[in-house]
């Protein structure tokens, strides 16, 4: 059995498309676990409306409601605990999948009894779509590349053996809802014995949802991302220098990325000093892992100048994206 786990919160604009794609799966041995994190809109009503058109799926569906809004990490944990499948599949409720999505992942899995199978996806953005095919790496290579922030940490679209979560107590930190995937995927690959890639783009990754956690920036969100990332240092400490070296590479990249949106946080002064203090504690050799813009921001070494240049860049970029009527 495959347990499909879907968190629900504020997705009334997208949930019908997601649900239809799930209930139309060609593979039959599926249970569906929807976690209602006290969604304030009509998402659950719309989900139930769709379900009414698929009577054969009704017995396979669980809708679990939290007694209060607990966040995405808690919703993920709830779905893991409630699942009965040998494999878990996490689907974001604003995404959707092709009809043979589960079937193709299972067919790939049984080739060599893989612990994890990652699917290629089609990324949908404004005015453009892009096929993303994960590199076919070993579990260790996947773990290191996620730690070093050179590979996506997304947990969605992956068929994962449930025992990896249970035997190693892999749960998200409740209340830390930014970077909850980052908390999980390096640890999943660390414990996986084998993995594979399904190369067809049958998962549809929606980048059009403005309410998505990944679309905005705030000091609160960045603080949660850092908390997620720092939890990995604690987890991999003592498991080998190669993992901590990869983590340090990732830290350098994240400092650079954070400086590139410094003008968008609500406590510029405090966050700037936080990032500079992190940088001072990082061995200088790791600067080479920053991207060019991060290095430029570091070289400026002045929060006001950094913010001024970022604001100018944002204005120029917005004008460039305005299409003539």
VENKA-V410183 format. One record per pair of residues at least 24 apart in sequence whose C-alpha atoms are under 6 Angstrom apart, sorted by the first residue. I is the first residue (numbers start at 1). J is the second residue. Records with the same first field share a line. If there is no record, write none. Layout:
I->J + J
//
This chain:
1->29 + 30 + 85 + 86
2->30 + 85 + 87 + 88
3->30 + 31 + 32 + 83 + 85 + 88
4->32 + 89 + 90
5->33 + 79 + 90
6->34 + 91 + 92 + 93
7->34 + 35 + 75
8->35 + 36
9->37 + 39
10->39 + 41
11->43
12->42 + 43
14->94
15->93
18->95 + 96
21->96 + 97
24->99
25->99 + 100
26->99 + 100
27->103
31->60
32->61
33->62
34->63
35->63 + 64 + 65 + 75
36->64 + 65
37->66 + 69
38->68 + 69
72->177
73->172 + 174 + 177 + 180
74->174
77->171
86->162
87->160 + 161 + 162
88->159 + 160 + 162
89->158 + 159
90->156
91->156
95->204 + 205 + 206
96->204
97->202 + 203 + 204
98->202
101->202
114->194 + 195
115->160 + 161 + 192 + 194 + 195
116->159 + 160 + 195
117->158 + 159 + 195 + 196 + 197
118->158 + 197
119->157 + 197 + 198
120->199 + 200 + 201
121->201 + 202 + 203 + 204
122->201 + 204 + 205
123->205
124->205 + 206 + 207
125->207 + 208
133->199
136->197
139->189
143->186 + 189 + 190
144->246
147->246 + 247 + 250
148->246 + 247 + 249 + 250
149->250
153->181 + 182 + 185
154->181
155->181
176->224
178->221 + 224 + 225
179->225 + 228
183->228
218->265
219->265
249->289
252->290
253->290
256->290 + 294
263->307
//
